[in-house]
């Protein structure tokens, strides 16, 4: 999506998200979405851990 938007559009373009009507610069909005997904990744990890699934911190942080 960054390549599609183009580096030159990350600063001047304004973007809103369906869940948040606040207008942010496109680059800030994309960064916010990435950090938001990190939260969901952590939630999924702990959910799987509590279910007794064979996950470890390597699965959470991308190390094998």
mmCIF file of the N, C-alpha and C atoms, coordinates in Angstrom:
data_MODEL
# 
_entry.id   MODEL 
# 
loop_
_atom_site.group_PDB 
_atom_site.id 
_atom_site.type_symbol 
_atom_site.label_atom_id 
_atom_site.label_alt_id 
_atom_site.label_comp_id 
_atom_site.label_asym_id 
_atom_site.label_entity_id 
_atom_site.label_seq_id 
_atom_site.pdbx_PDB_ins_code 
_atom_site.Cartn_x 
_atom_site.Cartn_y 
_atom_site.Cartn_z 
_atom_site.occupancy 
_atom_site.B_iso_or_equiv 
_atom_site.pdbx_formal_charge 
_atom_site.auth_seq_id 
_atom_site.auth_comp_id 
_atom_site.auth_asym_id 
_atom_site.auth_atom_id 
_atom_site.pdbx_PDB_model_num 
ATOM 1   N N  . UNK A 1 1  ? 0.820   -1.188  0.000  1.00 0.00 ? 1  UNK A N  1 
ATOM 2   C CA . UNK A 1 1  ? 0.000   0.000   0.000  1.00 0.00 ? 1  UNK A CA 1 
ATOM 3   C C  . UNK A 1 1  ? 0.867   1.256   0.000  1.00 0.00 ? 1  UNK A C  1 
ATOM 4   N N  . UNK A 1 2  ? 2.013   1.190   0.662  1.00 0.00 ? 2  UNK A N  1 
ATOM 5   C CA . UNK A 1 2  ? 2.902   2.351   0.659  1.00 0.00 ? 2  UNK A CA 1 
ATOM 6   C C  . UNK A 1 2  ? 3.389   2.612   -0.759 1.00 0.00 ? 2  UNK A C  1 
ATOM 7   N N  . UNK A 1 3  ? 3.775   1.556   -1.465 1.00 0.00 ? 3  UNK A N  1 
ATOM 8   C CA . UNK A 1 3  ? 4.223   1.720   -2.849 1.00 0.00 ? 3  UNK A CA 1 
ATOM 9   C C  . UNK A 1 3  ? 3.101   2.266   -3.721 1.00 0.00 ? 3  UNK A C  1 
ATOM 10  N N  . UNK A 1 4  ? 1.884   1.798   -3.480 1.00 0.00 ? 4  UNK A N  1 
ATOM 11  C CA . UNK A 1 4  ? 0.745   2.265   -4.272 1.00 0.00 ? 4  UNK A CA 1 
ATOM 12  C C  . UNK A 1 4  ? 0.443   3.734   -3.980 1.00 0.00 ? 4  UNK A C  1 
ATOM 13  N N  . UNK A 1 5  ? 0.522   4.127   -2.727 1.00 0.00 ? 5  UNK A N  1 
ATOM 14  C CA . UNK A 1 5  ? 0.266   5.524   -2.370 1.00 0.00 ? 5  UNK A CA 1 
ATOM 15  C C  . UNK A 1 5  ? 1.380   6.421   -2.890 1.00 0.00 ? 5  UNK A C  1 
ATOM 16  N N  . UNK A 1 6  ? 2.572   5.887   -2.898 1.00 0.00 ? 6  UNK A N  1 
ATOM 17  C CA . UNK A 1 6  ? 3.711   6.683   -3.318 1.00 0.00 ? 6  UNK A CA 1 
ATOM 18  C C  . UNK A 1 6  ? 4.267   7.458   -2.139 1.00 0.00 ? 6  UNK A C  1 
ATOM 19  N N  . UNK A 1 7  ? 5.563   7.496   -2.061 1.00 0.00 ? 7  UNK A N  1 
ATOM 20  C CA . UNK A 1 7  ? 6.217   8.167   -0.939 1.00 0.00 ? 7  UNK A CA 1 
ATOM 21  C C  . UNK A 1 7  ? 5.828   9.638   -0.855 1.00 0.00 ? 7  UNK A C  1 
ATOM 22  N N  . UNK A 1 8  ? 5.599   10.246  -2.005 1.00 0.00 ? 8  UNK A N  1 
ATOM 23  C CA . UNK A 1 8  ? 5.266   11.671  -2.027 1.00 0.00 ? 8  UNK A CA 1 
ATOM 24  C C  . UNK A 1 8  ? 3.882   11.974  -1.449 1.00 0.00 ? 8  UNK A C  1 
ATOM 25  N N  . UNK A 1 9  ? 3.007   10.962  -1.343 1.00 0.00 ? 9  UNK A N  1 
ATOM 26  C CA . UNK A 1 9  ? 1.656   11.175  -0.814 1.00 0.00 ? 9  UNK A CA 1 
ATOM 27  C C  . UNK A 1 9  ? 1.540   10.912  0.683  1.00 0.00 ? 9  UNK A C  1 
ATOM 28  N N  . UNK A 1 10 ? 2.582   10.392  1.296  1.00 0.00 ? 10 UNK A N  1 
ATOM 29  C CA . UNK A 1 10 ? 2.483   10.037  2.719  1.00 0.00 ? 10 UNK A CA 1 
ATOM 30  C C  . UNK A 1 10 ? 2.359   11.267  3.616  1.00 0.00 ? 10 UNK A C  1 
ATOM 31  N N  . UNK A 1 11 ? 2.884   12.381  3.186  1.00 0.00 ? 11 UNK A N  1 
ATOM 32  C CA . UNK A 1 11 ? 2.819   13.584  4.021  1.00 0.00 ? 11 UNK A CA 1 
ATOM 33  C C  . UNK A 1 11 ? 1.649   14.511  3.690  1.00 0.00 ? 11 UNK A C  1 
ATOM 34  N N  . UNK A 1 12 ? 1.379   14.845  2.432  1.00 0.00 ? 12 UNK A N  1 
ATOM 35  C CA . UNK A 1 12 ? 0.333   15.840  2.192  1.00 0.00 ? 12 UNK A CA 1 
ATOM 36  C C  . UNK A 1 12 ? -1.098  15.308  2.202  1.00 0.00 ? 12 UNK A C  1 
ATOM 37  N N  . UNK A 1 13 ? -1.297  14.034  1.884  1.00 0.00 ? 13 UNK A N  1 
ATOM 38  C CA . UNK A 1 13 ? -2.667  13.509  1.808  1.00 0.00 ? 13 UNK A CA 1 
ATOM 39  C C  . UNK A 1 13 ? -3.224  13.234  3.194  1.00 0.00 ? 13 UNK A C  1 
ATOM 40  N N  . UNK A 1 14 ? -4.504  13.484  3.344  1.00 0.00 ? 14 UNK A N  1 
ATOM 41  C CA . UNK A 1 14 ? -5.222  13.259  4.602  1.00 0.00 ? 14 UNK A CA 1 
ATOM 42  C C  . UNK A 1 14 ? -6.045  11.987  4.455  1.00 0.00 ? 14 UNK A C  1 
ATOM 43  N N  . UNK A 1 15 ? -6.095  11.205  5.515  1.00 0.00 ? 15 UNK A N  1 
ATOM 44  C CA . UNK A 1 15 ? -6.847  9.950   5.486  1.00 0.00 ? 15 UNK A CA 1 
ATOM 45  C C  . UNK A 1 15 ? -7.635  9.789   6.779  1.00 0.00 ? 15 UNK A C  1 
ATOM 46  N N  . UNK A 1 16 ? -8.786  9.163   6.649  1.00 0.00 ? 16 UNK A N  1 
ATOM 47  C CA . UNK A 1 16 ? -9.579  8.763   7.814  1.00 0.00 ? 16 UNK A CA 1 
ATOM 48  C C  . UNK A 1 16 ? -9.740  7.249   7.750  1.00 0.00 ? 16 UNK A C  1 
ATOM 49  N N  . UNK A 1 17 ? -10.079 6.668   8.858  1.00 0.00 ? 17 UNK A N  1 
ATOM 50  C CA . UNK A 1 17 ? -10.321 5.225   8.912  1.00 0.00 ? 17 UNK A CA 1 
ATOM 51  C C  . UNK A 1 17 ? -11.794 5.006   9.228  1.00 0.00 ? 17 UNK A C  1 
ATOM 52  N N  . UNK A 1 18 ? -12.363 3.875   8.793  1.00 0.00 ? 18 UNK A N  1 
ATOM 53  C CA . UNK A 1 18 ? -13.778 3.603   9.068  1.00 0.00 ? 18 UNK A CA 1 
ATOM 54  C C  . UNK A 1 18 ? -14.100 3.604   10.561 1.00 0.00 ? 18 UNK A C  1 
ATOM 55  N N  . UNK A 1 19 ? -13.132 3.219   11.400 1.00 0.00 ? 19 UNK A N  1 
ATOM 56  C CA . UNK A 1 19 ? -13.370 3.134   12.836 1.00 0.00 ? 19 UNK A CA 1 
ATOM 57  C C  . UNK A 1 19 ? -13.024 4.429   13.560 1.00 0.00 ? 19 UNK A C  1 
ATOM 58  N N  . UNK A 1 20 ? -12.425 5.392   12.847 1.00 0.00 ? 20 UNK A N  1 
ATOM 59  C CA . UNK A 1 20 ? -11.998 6.633   13.478 1.00 0.00 ? 20 UNK A CA 1 
ATOM 60  C C  . UNK A 1 20 ? -12.097 7.754   12.456 1.00 0.00 ? 20 UNK A C  1 
ATOM 61  N N  . UNK A 1 21 ? -13.030 8.650   12.651 1.00 0.00 ? 21 UNK A N  1 
ATOM 62  C CA . UNK A 1 21 ? -13.249 9.745   11.714 1.00 0.00 ? 21 UNK A CA 1 
ATOM 63  C C  . UNK A 1 21 ? -12.219 10.853  11.793 1.00 0.00 ? 21 UNK A C  1 
ATOM 64  N N  . UNK A 1 22 ? -11.277 10.734  12.720 1.00 0.00 ? 22 UNK A N  1 
ATOM 65  C CA . UNK A 1 22 ? -10.234 11.750  12.852 1.00 0.00 ? 22 UNK A CA 1 
ATOM 66  C C  . UNK A 1 22 ? -9.381  11.765  11.596 1.00 0.00 ? 22 UNK A C  1 
ATOM 67  N N  . UNK A 1 23 ? -9.142  12.964  11.088 1.00 0.00 ? 23 UNK A N  1 
ATOM 68  C CA . UNK A 1 23 ? -8.295  13.090  9.910  1.00 0.00 ? 23 UNK A CA 1 
ATOM 69  C C  . UNK A 1 23 ? -6.836  13.132  10.326 1.00 0.00 ? 23 UNK A C  1 
ATOM 70  N N  . UNK A 1 24 ? -6.032  12.288  9.686  1.00 0.00 ? 24 UNK A N  1 
ATOM 71  C CA . UNK A 1 24 ? -4.595  12.252  9.927  1.00 0.00 ? 24 UNK A CA 1 
ATOM 72  C C  . UNK A 1 24 ? -3.878  12.269  8.589  1.00 0.00 ? 24 UNK A C  1 
ATOM 73  N N  . UNK A 1 25 ? -2.639  12.711  8.614  1.00 0.00 ? 25 UNK A N  1 
ATOM 74  C CA . UNK A 1 25 ? -1.799  12.611  7.433  1.00 0.00 ? 25 UNK A CA 1 
ATOM 75  C C  . UNK A 1 25 ? -1.667  11.125  7.097  1.00 0.00 ? 25 UNK A C  1 
ATOM 76  N N  . UNK A 1 26 ? -1.666  10.783  5.820  1.00 0.00 ? 26 UNK A N  1 
ATOM 77  C CA . UNK A 1 26 ? -1.671  9.390   5.382  1.00 0.00 ? 26 UNK A CA 1 
ATOM 78  C C  . UNK A 1 26 ? -0.559  8.564   6.026  1.00 0.00 ? 26 UNK A C  1 
ATOM 79  N N  . UNK A 1 27 ? 0.648   9.092   6.094  1.00 0.00 ? 27 UNK A N  1 
ATOM 80  C CA . UNK A 1 27 ? 1.752   8.352   6.710  1.00 0.00 ? 27 UNK A CA 1 
ATOM 81  C C  . UNK A 1 27 ? 1.490   8.044   8.171  1.00 0.00 ? 27 UNK A C  1 
ATOM 82  N N  . UNK A 1 28 ? 0.926   9.005   8.912  1.00 0.00 ? 28 UNK A N  1 
ATOM 83  C CA . UNK A 1 28 ? 0.601   8.776   10.323 1.00 0.00 ? 28 UNK A CA 1 
ATOM 84  C C  . UNK A 1 28 ? -0.516  7.748   10.456 1.00 0.00 ? 28 UNK A C  1 
ATOM 85  N N  . UNK A 1 29 ? -1.498  7.804   9.564  1.00 0.00 ? 29 UNK A N  1 
ATOM 86  C CA . UNK A 1 29 ? -2.615  6.850   9.602  1.00 0.00 ? 29 UNK A CA 1 
ATOM 87  C C  . UNK A 1 29 ? -2.101  5.429   9.356  1.00 0.00 ? 29 UNK A C  1 
ATOM 88  N N  . UNK A 1 30 ? -1.200  5.282   8.387  1.00 0.00 ? 30 UNK A N  1 
ATOM 89  C CA . UNK A 1 30 ? -0.660  3.951   8.105  1.00 0.00 ? 30 UNK A CA 1 
ATOM 90  C C  . UNK A 1 30 ? 0.151   3.430   9.284  1.00 0.00 ? 30 UNK A C  1 
ATOM 91  N N  . UNK A 1 31 ? 0.938   4.287   9.915  1.00 0.00 ? 31 UNK A N  1 
ATOM 92  C CA . UNK A 1 31 ? 1.698   3.875   11.096 1.00 0.00 ? 31 UNK A CA 1 
ATOM 93  C C  . UNK A 1 31 ? 0.760   3.474   12.224 1.00 0.00 ? 31 UNK A C  1 
ATOM 94  N N  . UNK A 1 32 ? -0.314  4.219   12.408 1.00 0.00 ? 32 UNK A N  1 
ATOM 95  C CA . UNK A 1 32 ? -1.296  3.893   13.443 1.00 0.00 ? 32 UNK A CA 1 
ATOM 96  C C  . UNK A 1 32 ? -1.920  2.522   13.174 1.00 0.00 ? 32 UNK A C  1 
ATOM 97  N N  . UNK A 1 33 ? -2.197  2.228   11.918 1.00 0.00 ? 33 UNK A N  1 
ATOM 98  C CA . UNK A 1 33 ? -2.803  0.936   11.594 1.00 0.00 ? 33 UNK A CA 1 
ATOM 99  C C  . UNK A 1 33 ? -1.832  -0.210  11.863 1.00 0.00 ? 33 UNK A C  1 
ATOM 100 N N  . UNK A 1 34 ? -0.546  -0.010  11.578 1.00 0.00 ? 34 UNK A N  1 
ATOM 101 C CA . UNK A 1 34 ? 0.444   -1.055  11.837 1.00 0.00 ? 34 UNK A CA 1 
ATOM 102 C C  . UNK A 1 34 ? 0.561   -1.321  13.337 1.00 0.00 ? 34 UNK A C  1 
ATOM 103 N N  . UNK A 1 35 ? 0.614   -0.276  14.148 1.00 0.00 ? 35 UNK A N  1 
ATOM 104 C CA . UNK A 1 35 ? 0.708   -0.484  15.597 1.00 0.00 ? 35 UNK A CA 1 
ATOM 105 C C  . UNK A 1 35 ? -0.580  -1.108  16.141 1.00 0.00 ? 35 UNK A C  1 
ATOM 106 N N  . UNK A 1 36 ? -1.701  -0.784  15.540 1.00 0.00 ? 36 UNK A N  1 
ATOM 107 C CA . UNK A 1 36 ? -2.972  -1.385  15.941 1.00 0.00 ? 36 UNK A CA 1 
ATOM 108 C C  . UNK A 1 36 ? -2.944  -2.896  15.652 1.00 0.00 ? 36 UNK A C  1 
ATOM 109 N N  . UNK A 1 37 ? -2.403  -3.275  14.504 1.00 0.00 ? 37 UNK A N  1 
ATOM 110 C CA . UNK A 1 37 ? -2.311  -4.697  14.175 1.00 0.00 ? 37 UNK A CA 1 
ATOM 111 C C  . UNK A 1 37 ? -1.379  -5.433  15.126 1.00 0.00 ? 37 UNK A C  1 
ATOM 112 N N  . UNK A 1 38 ? -0.353  -4.762  15.625 1.00 0.00 ? 38 UNK A N  1 
ATOM 113 C CA . UNK A 1 38 ? 0.532   -5.375  16.618 1.00 0.00 ? 38 UNK A CA 1 
ATOM 114 C C  . UNK A 1 38 ? -0.249  -5.749  17.869 1.00 0.00 ? 38 UNK A C  1 
ATOM 115 N N  . UNK A 1 39 ? -1.191  -4.908  18.259 1.00 0.00 ? 39 UNK A N  1 
ATOM 116 C CA . UNK A 1 39 ? -2.021  -5.208  19.419 1.00 0.00 ? 39 UNK A CA 1 
ATOM 117 C C  . UNK A 1 39 ? -2.835  -6.481  19.186 1.00 0.00 ? 39 UNK A C  1 
ATOM 118 N N  . UNK A 1 40 ? -3.414  -6.602  17.990 1.00 0.00 ? 40 UNK A N  1 
ATOM 119 C CA . UNK A 1 40 ? -4.196  -7.802  17.675 1.00 0.00 ? 40 UNK A CA 1 
ATOM 120 C C  . UNK A 1 40 ? -3.315  -9.042  17.629 1.00 0.00 ? 40 UNK A C  1 
ATOM 121 N N  . UNK A 1 41 ? -2.091  -8.886  17.155 1.00 0.00 ? 41 UNK A N  1 
ATOM 122 C CA . UNK A 1 41 ? -1.158  -10.017 17.109 1.00 0.00 ? 41 UNK A CA 1 
ATOM 123 C C  . UNK A 1 41 ? -0.891  -10.522 18.529 1.00 0.00 ? 41 UNK A C  1 
ATOM 124 N N  . UNK A 1 42 ? -0.683  -9.615  19.460 1.00 0.00 ? 42 UNK A N  1 
ATOM 125 C CA . UNK A 1 42 ? -0.456  -9.997  20.848 1.00 0.00 ? 42 UNK A CA 1 
ATOM 126 C C  . UNK A 1 42 ? -1.677  -10.660 21.462 1.00 0.00 ? 42 UNK A C  1 
ATOM 127 N N  . UNK A 1 43 ? -2.856  -10.119 21.155 1.00 0.00 ? 43 UNK A N  1 
ATOM 128 C CA . UNK A 1 43 ? -4.085  -10.713 21.667 1.00 0.00 ? 43 UNK A CA 1 
ATOM 129 C C  . UNK A 1 43 ? -4.256  -12.139 21.154 1.00 0.00 ? 43 UNK A C  1 
ATOM 130 N N  . UNK A 1 44 ? -4.005  -12.340 19.862 1.00 0.00 ? 44 UNK A N  1 
ATOM 131 C CA . UNK A 1 44 ? -4.130  -13.670 19.282 1.00 0.00 ? 44 UNK A CA 1 
ATOM 132 C C  . UNK A 1 44 ? -3.128  -14.632 19.915 1.00 0.00 ? 44 UNK A C  1 
ATOM 133 N N  . UNK A 1 45 ? -1.894  -14.168 20.121 1.00 0.00 ? 45 UNK A N  1 
ATOM 134 C CA . UNK A 1 45 ? -0.873  -15.009 20.735 1.00 0.00 ? 45 UNK A CA 1 
ATOM 135 C C  . UNK A 1 45 ? -1.319  -15.501 22.106 1.00 0.00 ? 45 UNK A C  1 
ATOM 136 N N  . UNK A 1 46 ? -1.793  -14.591 22.951 1.00 0.00 ? 46 UNK A N  1 
ATOM 137 C CA . UNK A 1 46 ? -2.198  -14.993 24.296 1.00 0.00 ? 46 UNK A CA 1 
ATOM 138 C C  . UNK A 1 46 ? -3.457  -15.841 24.282 1.00 0.00 ? 46 UNK A C  1 
ATOM 139 N N  . UNK A 1 47 ? -4.343  -15.593 23.355 1.00 0.00 ? 47 UNK A N  1 
ATOM 140 C CA . UNK A 1 47 ? -5.528  -16.437 23.212 1.00 0.00 ? 47 UNK A CA 1 
ATOM 141 C C  . UNK A 1 47 ? -5.109  -17.869 22.881 1.00 0.00 ? 47 UNK A C  1 
ATOM 142 N N  . UNK A 1 48 ? -4.211  -18.008 21.907 1.00 0.00 ? 48 UNK A N  1 
ATOM 143 C CA . UNK A 1 48 ? -3.745  -19.341 21.534 1.00 0.00 ? 48 UNK A CA 1 
ATOM 144 C C  . UNK A 1 48 ? -2.993  -20.008 22.675 1.00 0.00 ? 48 UNK A C  1 
ATOM 145 N N  . UNK A 1 49 ? -2.190  -19.226 23.382 1.00 0.00 ? 49 UNK A N  1 
ATOM 146 C CA . UNK A 1 49 ? -1.423  -19.741 24.525 1.00 0.00 ? 49 UNK A CA 1 
ATOM 147 C C  . UNK A 1 49 ? -2.380  -20.275 25.597 1.00 0.00 ? 49 UNK A C  1 
ATOM 148 N N  . UNK A 1 50 ? -3.413  -19.518 25.901 1.00 0.00 ? 50 UNK A N  1 
ATOM 149 C CA . UNK A 1 50 ? -4.388  -19.948 26.910 1.00 0.00 ? 50 UNK A CA 1 
ATOM 150 C C  . UNK A 1 50 ? -5.180  -21.168 26.453 1.00 0.00 ? 50 UNK A C  1 
ATOM 151 N N  . UNK A 1 51 ? -5.289  -21.370 25.162 1.00 0.00 ? 51 UNK A N  1 
ATOM 152 C CA . UNK A 1 51 ? -5.968  -22.547 24.617 1.00 0.00 ? 51 UNK A CA 1 
ATOM 153 C C  . UNK A 1 51 ? -5.061  -23.779 24.620 1.00 0.00 ? 51 UNK A C  1 
ATOM 154 N N  . UNK A 1 52 ? -3.802  -23.593 25.029 1.00 0.00 ? 52 UNK A N  1 
ATOM 155 C CA . UNK A 1 52 ? -2.868  -24.705 25.073 1.00 0.00 ? 52 UNK A CA 1 
ATOM 156 C C  . UNK A 1 52 ? -2.214  -25.022 23.739 1.00 0.00 ? 52 UNK A C  1 
ATOM 157 N N  . UNK A 1 53 ? -2.321  -24.110 22.787 1.00 0.00 ? 53 UNK A N  1 
ATOM 158 C CA . UNK A 1 53 ? -1.708  -24.328 21.475 1.00 0.00 ? 53 UNK A CA 1 
ATOM 159 C C  . UNK A 1 53 ? -0.189  -24.195 21.585 1.00 0.00 ? 53 UNK A C  1 
ATOM 160 N N  . UNK A 1 54 ? 0.554   -24.877 20.735 1.00 0.00 ? 54 UNK A N  1 
ATOM 161 C CA . UNK A 1 54 ? 2.021   -24.869 20.817 1.00 0.00 ? 54 UNK A CA 1 
ATOM 162 C C  . UNK A 1 54 ? 2.641   -23.607 20.203 1.00 0.00 ? 54 UNK A C  1 
ATOM 163 N N  . UNK A 1 55 ? 2.461   -22.482 20.864 1.00 0.00 ? 55 UNK A N  1 
ATOM 164 C CA . UNK A 1 55 ? 3.062   -21.234 20.400 1.00 0.00 ? 55 UNK A CA 1 
ATOM 165 C C  . UNK A 1 55 ? 4.113   -20.794 21.408 1.00 0.00 ? 55 UNK A C  1 
ATOM 166 N N  . UNK A 1 56 ? 5.102   -20.069 20.926 1.00 0.00 ? 56 UNK A N  1 
ATOM 167 C CA . UNK A 1 56 ? 6.141   -19.550 21.808 1.00 0.00 ? 56 UNK A CA 1 
ATOM 168 C C  . UNK A 1 56 ? 6.468   -18.121 21.402 1.00 0.00 ? 56 UNK A C  1 
ATOM 169 N N  . UNK A 1 57 ? 7.372   -17.486 22.107 1.00 0.00 ? 57 UNK A N  1 
ATOM 170 C CA . UNK A 1 57 ? 7.672   -16.089 21.810 1.00 0.00 ? 57 UNK A CA 1 
ATOM 171 C C  . UNK A 1 57 ? 8.260   -15.914 20.414 1.00 0.00 ? 57 UNK A C  1 
ATOM 172 N N  . UNK A 1 58 ? 8.870   -16.955 19.872 1.00 0.00 ? 58 UNK A N  1 
ATOM 173 C CA . UNK A 1 58 ? 9.349   -16.884 18.500 1.00 0.00 ? 58 UNK A CA 1 
ATOM 174 C C  . UNK A 1 58 ? 8.202   -16.685 17.514 1.00 0.00 ? 58 UNK A C  1 
ATOM 175 N N  . UNK A 1 59 ? 7.062   -17.293 17.797 1.00 0.00 ? 59 UNK A N  1 
ATOM 176 C CA . UNK A 1 59 ? 5.896   -17.091 16.944 1.00 0.00 ? 59 UNK A CA 1 
ATOM 177 C C  . UNK A 1 59 ? 5.389   -15.657 17.061 1.00 0.00 ? 59 UNK A C  1 
ATOM 178 N N  . UNK A 1 60 ? 5.471   -15.098 18.249 1.00 0.00 ? 60 UNK A N  1 
ATOM 179 C CA . UNK A 1 60 ? 4.981   -13.735 18.465 1.00 0.00 ? 60 UNK A CA 1 
ATOM 180 C C  . UNK A 1 60 ? 5.884   -12.707 17.798 1.00 0.00 ? 60 UNK A C  1 
ATOM 181 N N  . UNK A 1 61 ? 7.188   -12.898 17.906 1.00 0.00 ? 61 UNK A N  1 
ATOM 182 C CA . UNK A 1 61 ? 8.134   -11.874 17.435 1.00 0.00 ? 61 UNK A CA 1 
ATOM 183 C C  . UNK A 1 61 ? 8.810   -12.229 16.123 1.00 0.00 ? 61 UNK A C  1 
ATOM 184 N N  . UNK A 1 62 ? 8.440   -13.338 15.514 1.00 0.00 ? 62 UNK A N  1 
ATOM 185 C CA . UNK A 1 62 ? 8.937   -13.665 14.189 1.00 0.00 ? 62 UNK A CA 1 
ATOM 186 C C  . UNK A 1 62 ? 10.266  -14.409 14.166 1.00 0.00 ? 62 UNK A C  1 
ATOM 187 N N  . UNK A 1 63 ? 10.772  -14.833 15.302 1.00 0.00 ? 63 UNK A N  1 
ATOM 188 C CA . UNK A 1 63 ? 12.012  -15.614 15.339 1.00 0.00 ? 63 UNK A CA 1 
ATOM 189 C C  . UNK A 1 63 ? 11.644  -17.105 15.291 1.00 0.00 ? 63 UNK A C  1 
ATOM 190 N N  . UNK A 1 64 ? 12.485  -17.882 14.696 1.00 0.00 ? 64 UNK A N  1 
ATOM 191 C CA . UNK A 1 64 ? 12.167  -19.312 14.651 1.00 0.00 ? 64 UNK A CA 1 
ATOM 192 C C  . UNK A 1 64 ? 12.981  -20.103 15.634 1.00 0.00 ? 64 UNK A C  1 
# 
